[in-house]
Amino acid sequence: MSSPNHQIPHLSSHSINPAPDYYRYRERAHQERTKAINSAMSAVWNRLTGRSARQKNDAAFWAA
């Protein structure tokens, strides 16, 4: 675990250098990408499992 004394200071916290905080932007972008990928994978998985369940139900209906 890192201690607060060893953390890299954020660029935007300096009044001398008002540069944007690219570390936080990168972290936020990573979180957004991860959320989008997880959402897409969930949608694909739900479509696949839903389709297979419908196929099993249809097969059971026609076999009866």
PDB file with SEQRES, HELIX, SHEET and CRYST1 records, atoms N, CA, C and O in Angstrom:
SEQRES   1 A   64  MET SER SER PRO ASN HIS GLN ILE PRO HIS LEU SER SER          
SEQRES   2 A   64  HIS SER ILE ASN PRO ALA PRO ASP TYR TYR ARG TYR ARG          
SEQRES   3 A   64  GLU ARG ALA HIS GLN GLU ARG THR LYS ALA ILE ASN SER          
SEQRES   4 A   64  ALA MET SER ALA VAL TRP ASN ARG LEU THR GLY ARG SER          
SEQRES   5 A   64  ALA ARG GLN LYS ASN ASP ALA ALA PHE TRP ALA ALA              
HELIX    1 AA1 PRO A    4  HIS A    6  5                                   3    
HELIX    2 AA2 LEU A   11  SER A   13  5                                   3    
HELIX    3 AA3 TYR A   22  ALA A   63  1                                  42    
CRYST1    1.000    1.000    1.000  90.00  90.00  90.00 P 1           1          
ATOM      1  N   MET A   1       0.854  -1.165   0.000  1.00  0.00           N  
ATOM      2  CA  MET A   1       0.000   0.000   0.000  1.00  0.00           C  
ATOM      3  C   MET A   1       0.902   1.231   0.000  1.00  0.00           C  
ATOM      4  O   MET A   1       1.878   1.287   0.748  1.00  0.00           O  
ATOM      5  N   SER A   2       0.583   2.201  -0.825  1.00  0.00           N  
ATOM      6  CA  SER A   2       1.421   3.389  -0.906  1.00  0.00           C  
ATOM      7  C   SER A   2       1.010   4.393   0.161  1.00  0.00           C  
ATOM      8  O   SER A   2      -0.164   4.516   0.511  1.00  0.00           O  
ATOM      9  N   SER A   3       1.994   5.094   0.659  1.00  0.00           N  
ATOM     10  CA  SER A   3       1.706   6.114   1.658  1.00  0.00           C  
ATOM     11  C   SER A   3       1.507   7.453   0.957  1.00  0.00           C  
ATOM     12  O   SER A   3       1.999   7.642  -0.156  1.00  0.00           O  
ATOM     13  N   PRO A   4       0.798   8.380   1.585  1.00  0.00           N  
ATOM     14  CA  PRO A   4       0.565   9.684   0.956  1.00  0.00           C  
ATOM     15  C   PRO A   4       1.847  10.458   0.683  1.00  0.00           C  
ATOM     16  O   PRO A   4       1.874  11.318  -0.198  1.00  0.00           O  
ATOM     17  N   ASN A   5       2.921  10.159   1.435  1.00  0.00           N  
ATOM     18  CA  ASN A   5       4.179  10.882   1.241  1.00  0.00           C  
ATOM     19  C   ASN A   5       4.866  10.495  -0.060  1.00  0.00           C  
ATOM     20  O   ASN A   5       5.675  11.264  -0.579  1.00  0.00           O  
ATOM     21  N   HIS A   6       4.560   9.312  -0.598  1.00  0.00           N  
ATOM     22  CA  HIS A   6       5.232   8.815  -1.789  1.00  0.00           C  
ATOM     23  C   HIS A   6       4.385   8.929  -3.048  1.00  0.00           C  
ATOM     24  O   HIS A   6       4.785   8.426  -4.099  1.00  0.00           O  
ATOM     25  N   GLN A   7       3.246   9.563  -2.974  1.00  0.00           N  
ATOM     26  CA  GLN A   7       2.400   9.703  -4.157  1.00  0.00           C  
ATOM     27  C   GLN A   7       2.898  10.838  -5.032  1.00  0.00           C  
ATOM     28  O   GLN A   7       3.439  11.830  -4.545  1.00  0.00           O  
ATOM     29  N   ILE A   8       2.705  10.673  -6.338  1.00  0.00           N  
ATOM     30  CA  ILE A   8       3.095  11.703  -7.281  1.00  0.00           C  
ATOM     31  C   ILE A   8       2.086  12.850  -7.178  1.00  0.00           C  
ATOM     32  O   ILE A   8       0.880  12.607  -7.244  1.00  0.00           O  
ATOM     33  N   PRO A   9       2.547  14.079  -7.020  1.00  0.00           N  
ATOM     34  CA  PRO A   9       1.590  15.192  -6.924  1.00  0.00           C  
ATOM     35  C   PRO A   9       0.887  15.403  -8.260  1.00  0.00           C  
ATOM     36  O   PRO A   9       1.479  15.227  -9.325  1.00  0.00           O  
ATOM     37  N   HIS A  10      -0.372  15.778  -8.186  1.00  0.00           N  
ATOM     38  CA  HIS A  10      -1.128  16.039  -9.400  1.00  0.00           C  
ATOM     39  C   HIS A  10      -0.715  17.378  -9.977  1.00  0.00           C  
ATOM     40  O   HIS A  10      -0.484  18.340  -9.244  1.00  0.00           O  
ATOM     41  N   LEU A  11      -0.624  17.430 -11.290  1.00  0.00           N  
ATOM     42  CA  LEU A  11      -0.188  18.659 -11.934  1.00  0.00           C  
ATOM     43  C   LEU A  11      -1.168  19.805 -11.713  1.00  0.00           C  
ATOM     44  O   LEU A  11      -0.767  20.964 -11.599  1.00  0.00           O  
ATOM     45  N   SER A  12      -2.454  19.475 -11.655  1.00  0.00           N  
ATOM     46  CA  SER A  12      -3.443  20.537 -11.525  1.00  0.00           C  
ATOM     47  C   SER A  12      -3.474  21.139 -10.124  1.00  0.00           C  
ATOM     48  O   SER A  12      -4.107  22.175  -9.916  1.00  0.00           O  
ATOM     49  N   SER A  13      -2.799  20.505  -9.153  1.00  0.00           N  
ATOM     50  CA  SER A  13      -2.813  21.034  -7.805  1.00  0.00           C  
ATOM     51  C   SER A  13      -1.813  22.176  -7.627  1.00  0.00           C  
ATOM     52  O   SER A  13      -1.868  22.902  -6.635  1.00  0.00           O  
ATOM     53  N   HIS A  14      -0.903  22.333  -8.585  1.00  0.00           N  
ATOM     54  CA  HIS A  14       0.074  23.414  -8.505  1.00  0.00           C  
ATOM     55  C   HIS A  14      -0.521  24.686  -9.085  1.00  0.00           C  
ATOM     56  O   HIS A  14      -1.105  24.674 -10.169  1.00  0.00           O  
ATOM     57  N   SER A  15      -0.367  25.795  -8.347  1.00  0.00           N  
ATOM     58  CA  SER A  15      -0.851  27.065  -8.868  1.00  0.00           C  
ATOM     59  C   SER A  15       0.090  27.610  -9.929  1.00  0.00           C  
ATOM     60  O   SER A  15      -0.314  28.430 -10.753  1.00  0.00           O  
ATOM     61  N   ILE A  16       1.351  27.160  -9.916  1.00  0.00           N  
ATOM     62  CA  ILE A  16       2.333  27.621 -10.901  1.00  0.00           C  
ATOM     63  C   ILE A  16       2.041  26.986 -12.272  1.00  0.00           C  
ATOM     64  O   ILE A  16       2.128  27.650 -13.305  1.00  0.00           O  
ATOM     65  N   ASN A  17       1.697  25.709 -12.261  1.00  0.00           N  
ATOM     66  CA  ASN A  17       1.464  24.977 -13.507  1.00  0.00           C  
ATOM     67  C   ASN A  17      -0.003  24.541 -13.568  1.00  0.00           C  
ATOM     68  O   ASN A  17      -0.346  23.486 -13.035  1.00  0.00           O  
ATOM     69  N   PRO A  18      -0.871  25.328 -14.204  1.00  0.00           N  
ATOM     70  CA  PRO A  18      -2.289  24.957 -14.240  1.00  0.00           C  
ATOM     71  C   PRO A  18      -2.621  23.956 -15.350  1.00  0.00           C  
ATOM     72  O   PRO A  18      -3.701  24.027 -15.937  1.00  0.00           O  
ATOM     73  N   ALA A  19      -1.718  23.035 -15.642  1.00  0.00           N  
ATOM     74  CA  ALA A  19      -1.950  22.032 -16.682  1.00  0.00           C  
ATOM     75  C   ALA A  19      -3.044  21.075 -16.243  1.00  0.00           C  
ATOM     76  O   ALA A  19      -3.213  20.843 -15.046  1.00  0.00           O  
ATOM     77  N   PRO A  20      -3.780  20.522 -17.176  1.00  0.00           N  
ATOM     78  CA  PRO A  20      -4.821  19.564 -16.806  1.00  0.00           C  
ATOM     79  C   PRO A  20      -4.227  18.304 -16.173  1.00  0.00           C  
ATOM     80  O   PRO A  20      -3.056  17.982 -16.375  1.00  0.00           O  
ATOM     81  N   ASP A  21      -5.031  17.625 -15.431  1.00  0.00           N  
ATOM     82  CA  ASP A  21      -4.589  16.433 -14.715  1.00  0.00           C  
ATOM     83  C   ASP A  21      -4.758  15.216 -15.616  1.00  0.00           C  
ATOM     84  O   ASP A  21      -5.797  14.556 -15.592  1.00  0.00           O  
ATOM     85  N   TYR A  22      -3.742  14.926 -16.403  1.00  0.00           N  
ATOM     86  CA  TYR A  22      -3.833  13.849 -17.383  1.00  0.00           C  
ATOM     87  C   TYR A  22      -3.945  12.477 -16.727  1.00  0.00           C  
ATOM     88  O   TYR A  22      -4.553  11.571 -17.297  1.00  0.00           O  
ATOM     89  N   TYR A  23      -3.372  12.312 -15.546  1.00  0.00           N  
ATOM     90  CA  TYR A  23      -3.476  11.023 -14.859  1.00  0.00           C  
ATOM     91  C   TYR A  23      -4.933  10.702 -14.558  1.00  0.00           C  
ATOM     92  O   TYR A  23      -5.381   9.577 -14.781  1.00  0.00           O  
ATOM     93  N   ARG A  24      -5.676  11.684 -14.052  1.00  0.00           N  
ATOM     94  CA  ARG A  24      -7.093  11.454 -13.746  1.00  0.00           C  
ATOM     95  C   ARG A  24      -7.904  11.253 -15.020  1.00  0.00           C  
ATOM     96  O   ARG A  24      -8.828  10.441 -15.045  1.00  0.00           O  
ATOM     97  N   TYR A  25      -7.561  11.994 -16.086  1.00  0.00           N  
ATOM     98  CA  TYR A  25      -8.254  11.787 -17.361  1.00  0.00           C  
ATOM     99  C   TYR A  25      -8.047  10.364 -17.859  1.00  0.00           C  
ATOM    100  O   TYR A  25      -8.985   9.712 -18.317  1.00  0.00           O  
ATOM    101  N   ARG A  26      -6.807   9.890 -17.764  1.00  0.00           N  
ATOM    102  CA  ARG A  26      -6.482   8.538 -18.232  1.00  0.00           C  
ATOM    103  C   ARG A  26      -7.203   7.491 -17.391  1.00  0.00           C  
ATOM    104  O   ARG A  26      -7.729   6.514 -17.925  1.00  0.00           O  
ATOM    105  N   GLU A  27      -7.226   7.693 -16.078  1.00  0.00           N  
ATOM    106  CA  GLU A  27      -7.937   6.757 -15.204  1.00  0.00           C  
ATOM    107  C   GLU A  27      -9.433   6.733 -15.519  1.00  0.00           C  
ATOM    108  O   GLU A  27     -10.039   5.663 -15.577  1.00  0.00           O  
ATOM    109  N   ARG A  28     -10.029   7.916 -15.722  1.00  0.00           N  
ATOM    110  CA  ARG A  28     -11.457   8.000 -16.035  1.00  0.00           C  
ATOM    111  C   ARG A  28     -11.756   7.323 -17.374  1.00  0.00           C  
ATOM    112  O   ARG A  28     -12.751   6.611 -17.510  1.00  0.00           O  
ATOM    113  N   ALA A  29     -10.881   7.552 -18.364  1.00  0.00           N  
ATOM    114  CA  ALA A  29     -11.063   6.916 -19.666  1.00  0.00           C  
ATOM    115  C   ALA A  29     -10.970   5.401 -19.537  1.00  0.00           C  
ATOM    116  O   ALA A  29     -11.735   4.674 -20.171  1.00  0.00           O  
ATOM    117  N   HIS A  30     -10.044   4.929 -18.726  1.00  0.00           N  
ATOM    118  CA  HIS A  30      -9.914   3.494 -18.509  1.00  0.00           C  
ATOM    119  C   HIS A  30     -11.183   2.924 -17.870  1.00  0.00           C  
ATOM    120  O   HIS A  30     -11.665   1.867 -18.278  1.00  0.00           O  
ATOM    121  N   GLN A  31     -11.721   3.625 -16.872  1.00  0.00           N  
ATOM    122  CA  GLN A  31     -12.948   3.163 -16.225  1.00  0.00           C  
ATOM    123  C   GLN A  31     -14.119   3.145 -17.191  1.00  0.00           C  
ATOM    124  O   GLN A  31     -14.920   2.210 -17.185  1.00  0.00           O  
ATOM    125  N   GLU A  32     -14.222   4.188 -18.029  1.00  0.00           N  
ATOM    126  CA  GLU A  32     -15.318   4.257 -18.995  1.00  0.00           C  
ATOM    127  C   GLU A  32     -15.208   3.146 -20.033  1.00  0.00           C  
ATOM    128  O   GLU A  32     -16.210   2.531 -20.398  1.00  0.00           O  
ATOM    129  N   ARG A  33     -13.971   2.885 -20.516  1.00  0.00           N  
ATOM    130  CA  ARG A  33     -13.770   1.786 -21.475  1.00  0.00           C  
ATOM    131  C   ARG A  33     -14.137   0.455 -20.850  1.00  0.00           C  
ATOM    132  O   ARG A  33     -14.809  -0.364 -21.477  1.00  0.00           O  
ATOM    133  N   THR A  34     -13.699   0.233 -19.611  1.00  0.00           N  
ATOM    134  CA  THR A  34     -13.998  -1.014 -18.923  1.00  0.00           C  
ATOM    135  C   THR A  34     -15.502  -1.192 -18.756  1.00  0.00           C  
ATOM    136  O   THR A  34     -16.028  -2.285 -18.964  1.00  0.00           O  
ATOM    137  N   LYS A  35     -16.190  -0.123 -18.382  1.00  0.00           N  
ATOM    138  CA  LYS A  35     -17.643  -0.182 -18.213  1.00  0.00           C  
ATOM    139  C   LYS A  35     -18.330  -0.500 -19.542  1.00  0.00           C  
ATOM    140  O   LYS A  35     -19.259  -1.307 -19.585  1.00  0.00           O  
ATOM    141  N   ALA A  36     -17.872   0.133 -20.628  1.00  0.00           N  
ATOM    142  CA  ALA A  36     -18.469  -0.105 -21.946  1.00  0.00           C  
ATOM    143  C   ALA A  36     -18.211  -1.531 -22.420  1.00  0.00           C  
ATOM    144  O   ALA A  36     -19.104  -2.169 -22.979  1.00  0.00           O  
ATOM    145  N   ILE A  37     -17.003  -2.035 -22.204  1.00  0.00           N  
ATOM    146  CA  ILE A  37     -16.680  -3.408 -22.608  1.00  0.00           C  
ATOM    147  C   ILE A  37     -17.504  -4.402 -21.813  1.00  0.00           C  
ATOM    148  O   ILE A  37     -18.040  -5.355 -22.378  1.00  0.00           O  
ATOM    149  N   ASN A  38     -17.613  -4.190 -20.500  1.00  0.00           N  
ATOM    150  CA  ASN A  38     -18.412  -5.092 -19.672  1.00  0.00           C  
ATOM    151  C   ASN A  38     -19.875  -5.079 -20.073  1.00  0.00           C  
ATOM    152  O   ASN A  38     -20.532  -6.121 -20.081  1.00  0.00           O  
ATOM    153  N   SER A  39     -20.387  -3.901 -20.405  1.00  0.00           N  
ATOM    154  CA  SER A  39     -21.782  -3.788 -20.823  1.00  0.00           C  
ATOM    155  C   SER A  39     -22.004  -4.525 -22.146  1.00  0.00           C  
ATOM    156  O   SER A  39     -22.993  -5.240 -22.306  1.00  0.00           O  
ATOM    157  N   ALA A  40     -21.085  -4.348 -23.086  1.00  0.00           N  
ATOM    158  CA  ALA A  40     -21.209  -5.022 -24.376  1.00  0.00           C  
ATOM    159  C   ALA A  40     -21.117  -6.534 -24.218  1.00  0.00           C  
ATOM    160  O   ALA A  40     -21.891  -7.271 -24.830  1.00  0.00           O  
ATOM    161  N   MET A  41     -20.181  -6.998 -23.407  1.00  0.00           N  
ATOM    162  CA  MET A  41     -20.041  -8.439 -23.188  1.00  0.00           C  
ATOM    163  C   MET A  41     -21.285  -9.006 -22.512  1.00  0.00           C  
ATOM    164  O   MET A  41     -21.712 -10.114 -22.838  1.00  0.00           O  
ATOM    165  N   SER A  42     -21.862  -8.273 -21.590  1.00  0.00           N  
ATOM    166  CA  SER A  42     -23.074  -8.713 -20.928  1.00  0.00           C  
ATOM    167  C   SER A  42     -24.227  -8.811 -21.917  1.00  0.00           C  
ATOM    168  O   SER A  42     -24.997  -9.771 -21.886  1.00  0.00           O  
ATOM    169  N   ALA A  43     -24.344  -7.819 -22.794  1.00  0.00           N  
ATOM    170  CA  ALA A  43     -25.415  -7.845 -23.796  1.00  0.00           C  
ATOM    171  C   ALA A  43     -25.249  -9.018 -24.744  1.00  0.00           C  
ATOM    172  O   ALA A  43     -26.221  -9.699 -25.071  1.00  0.00           O  
ATOM    173  N   VAL A  44     -24.022  -9.255 -25.187  1.00  0.00           N  
ATOM    174  CA  VAL A  44     -23.767 -10.391 -26.089  1.00  0.00           C  
ATOM    175  C   VAL A  44     -24.073 -11.700 -25.385  1.00  0.00           C  
ATOM    176  O   VAL A  44     -24.711 -12.582 -25.961  1.00  0.00           O  
ATOM    177  N   TRP A  45     -23.626 -11.834 -24.149  1.00  0.00           N  
ATOM    178  CA  TRP A  45     -23.874 -13.070 -23.406  1.00  0.00           C  
ATOM    179  C   TRP A  45     -25.367 -13.303 -23.208  1.00  0.00           C  
ATOM    180  O   TRP A  45     -25.848 -14.427 -23.356  1.00  0.00           O  
ATOM    181  N   ASN A  46     -26.102 -12.241 -22.875  1.00  0.00           N  
ATOM    182  CA  ASN A  46     -27.540 -12.382 -22.686  1.00  0.00           C  
ATOM    183  C   ASN A  46     -28.235 -12.767 -23.987  1.00  0.00           C  
ATOM    184  O   ASN A  46     -29.172 -13.564 -23.973  1.00  0.00           O  
ATOM    185  N   ARG A  47     -27.786 -12.210 -25.109  1.00  0.00           N  
ATOM    186  CA  ARG A  47     -28.369 -12.590 -26.393  1.00  0.00           C  
ATOM    187  C   ARG A  47     -28.097 -14.052 -26.704  1.00  0.00           C  
ATOM    188  O   ARG A  47     -28.984 -14.774 -27.158  1.00  0.00           O  
ATOM    189  N   LEU A  48     -26.853 -14.489 -26.455  1.00  0.00           N  
ATOM    190  CA  LEU A  48     -26.501 -15.883 -26.759  1.00  0.00           C  
ATOM    191  C   LEU A  48     -27.255 -16.860 -25.871  1.00  0.00           C  
ATOM    192  O   LEU A  48     -27.791 -17.855 -26.359  1.00  0.00           O  
ATOM    193  N   THR A  49     -27.301 -16.589 -24.577  1.00  0.00           N  
ATOM    194  CA  THR A  49     -27.977 -17.516 -23.675  1.00  0.00           C  
ATOM    195  C   THR A  49     -29.483 -17.477 -23.893  1.00  0.00           C  
ATOM    196  O   THR A  49     -30.154 -18.501 -23.769  1.00  0.00           O  
ATOM    197  N   GLY A  50     -30.017 -16.309 -24.215  1.00  0.00           N  
ATOM    198  CA  GLY A  50     -31.448 -16.217 -24.500  1.00  0.00           C  
ATOM    199  C   GLY A  50     -31.813 -16.975 -25.759  1.00  0.00           C  
ATOM    200  O   GLY A  50     -32.850 -17.636 -25.817  1.00  0.00           O  
ATOM    201  N   ARG A  51     -30.957 -16.878 -26.770  1.00  0.00           N  
ATOM    202  CA  ARG A  51     -31.205 -17.577 -28.027  1.00  0.00           C  
ATOM    203  C   ARG A  51     -31.154 -19.091 -27.827  1.00  0.00           C  
ATOM    204  O   ARG A  51     -31.996 -19.813 -28.361  1.00  0.00           O  
ATOM    205  N   SER A  52     -30.180 -19.574 -27.066  1.00  0.00           N  
ATOM    206  CA  SER A  52     -30.082 -21.020 -26.851  1.00  0.00           C  
ATOM    207  C   SER A  52     -31.268 -21.520 -26.038  1.00  0.00           C  
ATOM    208  O   SER A  52     -31.763 -22.622 -26.279  1.00  0.00           O  
ATOM    209  N   ALA A  53     -31.732 -20.719 -25.072  1.00  0.00           N  
ATOM    210  CA  ALA A  53     -32.900 -21.125 -24.286  1.00  0.00           C  
ATOM    211  C   ALA A  53     -34.142 -21.191 -25.174  1.00  0.00           C  
ATOM    212  O   ALA A  53     -34.944 -22.117 -25.047  1.00  0.00           O  
ATOM    213  N   ARG A  54     -34.307 -20.216 -26.075  1.00  0.00           N  
ATOM    214  CA  ARG A  54     -35.447 -20.256 -27.000  1.00  0.00           C  
ATOM    215  C   ARG A  54     -35.362 -21.453 -27.925  1.00  0.00           C  
ATOM    216  O   ARG A  54     -36.377 -22.088 -28.211  1.00  0.00           O  
ATOM    217  N   GLN A  55     -34.155 -21.773 -28.401  1.00  0.00           N  
ATOM    218  CA  GLN A  55     -33.994 -22.932 -29.276  1.00  0.00           C  
ATOM    219  C   GLN A  55     -34.356 -24.223 -28.551  1.00  0.00           C  
ATOM    220  O   GLN A  55     -34.987 -25.107 -29.131  1.00  0.00           O  
ATOM    221  N   LYS A  56     -33.958 -24.334 -27.287  1.00  0.00           N  
ATOM    222  CA  LYS A  56     -34.321 -25.529 -26.514  1.00  0.00           C  
ATOM    223  C   LYS A  56     -35.827 -25.616 -26.315  1.00  0.00           C  
ATOM    224  O   LYS A  56     -36.413 -26.693 -26.425  1.00  0.00           O  
ATOM    225  N   ASN A  57     -36.456 -24.471 -26.018  1.00  0.00           N  
ATOM    226  CA  ASN A  57     -37.919 -24.475 -25.838  1.00  0.00           C  
ATOM    227  C   ASN A  57     -38.626 -24.848 -27.145  1.00  0.00           C  
ATOM    228  O   ASN A  57     -39.582 -25.623 -27.144  1.00  0.00           O  
ATOM    229  N   ASP A  58     -38.144 -24.285 -28.256  1.00  0.00           N  
ATOM    230  CA  ASP A  58     -38.758 -24.612 -29.553  1.00  0.00           C  
ATOM    231  C   ASP A  58     -38.564 -26.084 -29.893  1.00  0.00           C  
ATOM    232  O   ASP A  58     -39.483 -26.732 -30.395  1.00  0.00           O  
ATOM    233  N   ALA A  59     -37.368 -26.618 -29.623  1.00  0.00           N  
ATOM    234  CA  ALA A  59     -37.111 -28.027 -29.901  1.00  0.00           C  
ATOM    235  C   ALA A  59     -38.011 -28.911 -29.047  1.00  0.00           C  
ATOM    236  O   ALA A  59     -38.552 -29.907 -29.528  1.00  0.00           O  
ATOM    237  N   ALA A  60     -38.168 -28.544 -27.790  1.00  0.00           N  
ATOM    238  CA  ALA A  60     -39.049 -29.329 -26.911  1.00  0.00           C  
ATOM    239  C   ALA A  60     -40.498 -29.252 -27.387  1.00  0.00           C  
ATOM    240  O   ALA A  60     -41.227 -30.240 -27.309  1.00  0.00           O  
ATOM    241  N   PHE A  61     -40.922 -28.084 -27.879  1.00  0.00           N  
ATOM    242  CA  PHE A  61     -42.282 -27.925 -28.380  1.00  0.00           C  
ATOM    243  C   PHE A  61     -42.516 -28.803 -29.609  1.00  0.00           C  
ATOM    244  O   PHE A  61     -43.520 -29.512 -29.695  1.00  0.00           O  
ATOM    245  N   TRP A  62     -41.570 -28.748 -30.567  1.00  0.00           N  
ATOM    246  CA  TRP A  62     -41.761 -29.502 -31.802  1.00  0.00           C  
ATOM    247  C   TRP A  62     -41.560 -31.004 -31.597  1.00  0.00           C  
ATOM    248  O   TRP A  62     -42.103 -31.809 -32.353  1.00  0.00           O  
ATOM    249  N   ALA A  63     -40.784 -31.384 -30.579  1.00  0.00           N  
ATOM    250  CA  ALA A  63     -40.563 -32.808 -30.312  1.00  0.00           C  
ATOM    251  C   ALA A  63     -41.760 -33.428 -29.600  1.00  0.00           C  
ATOM    252  O   ALA A  63     -41.940 -34.645 -29.644  1.00  0.00           O  
ATOM    253  N   ALA A  64     -42.578 -32.612 -28.947  1.00  0.00           N  
ATOM    254  CA  ALA A  64     -43.699 -33.132 -28.192  1.00  0.00           C  
ATOM    255  C   ALA A  64     -44.841 -33.583 -29.089  1.00  0.00           C  
ATOM    256  O   ALA A  64     -45.867 -34.050 -28.595  1.00  0.00           O  
TER     257      ALA A  64                                                      
END                                                                             
